[in-house]
Amino acid sequence: MSVSEMFIALQGVLTADQDIREEIRKVVQVLEQTAREILTLLQGVHQGAGFQDIPKKCQKAREHFSAVRTQMESLKTKFPADQYYRFHEHWRFVLQRLVFLAAFVVYLESEALVTREAVAEILGIEADRERGFHLDIEDYLSGVLTLASELARLAVNSVTAGDYSRPLRISTFINELDSGFRLLNLKNDSLRKRYDGLKYDVKKIEEVVYDLSIRGLNKETTAAAGAEK
């Protein structure tokens, strides 16, 4: 084979690779649009009237996730099944965003942390990497850390809306989350930096709870809860 023939063959490989990446990008753009729609919907919970509409917003968000599952099915067909990590960078960001959105919906519904397996089911992908297109552990953890920041914001806005018990529950949840992350030996630099930001979320929520305490509002909340029982 001559040098020119070798390079013509190499160009063929490069062209095929570029075609795959372009097809992936097209689907990822659609996923990003769907993620923005879900985010816009859920951002409404930060507004005063939004606290009364949380169940309805969560229901609508879950309806949007049906579109996500369809789009994920399309994405799976755009590259060879054994080359997940070769193209992973193309959908990594949007997948982390979708993990966060799924985790936020589950938290709003049950005030619990969604499992990686449950997120994978919501998104229509696998939790086990051996079964194909899956939810990478680091992508799951990144999405959970974004949830922590969102809940810190929600704690502040809850006070503004007159909901004084929610920040206390968020504080308990975030502290449990922080304790969980402390059990991990994080090697990924990007994930480690994002985890370092969790301490600021913890501090922000602690300040909200402290403010409620010195204003005596947490006592009113506790008393009201006791009266309801």
ABEGO torsion letter per residue (X at the ends): XBAAAAAAAAAAAAAAAAAAAAAAAAAAAAAAAAAAAAAAAAAAAABAAAAAAAAAAAAAAAAAAAAAAAAAAAAAAABBAAAAAAAAAAAAAAAAAAAAAAAAAAAAAAGBBBBAAAAAAAAGBBABAAAEBBBBAAAAAAAAAAAAAAAAAAAAAAAAAGBAAAAAAAAAAAAAAAAAAAABBBABAAAAAAAAAAAAAAAAAAAAAAAAAAAGAAAAAAAAAAAAX
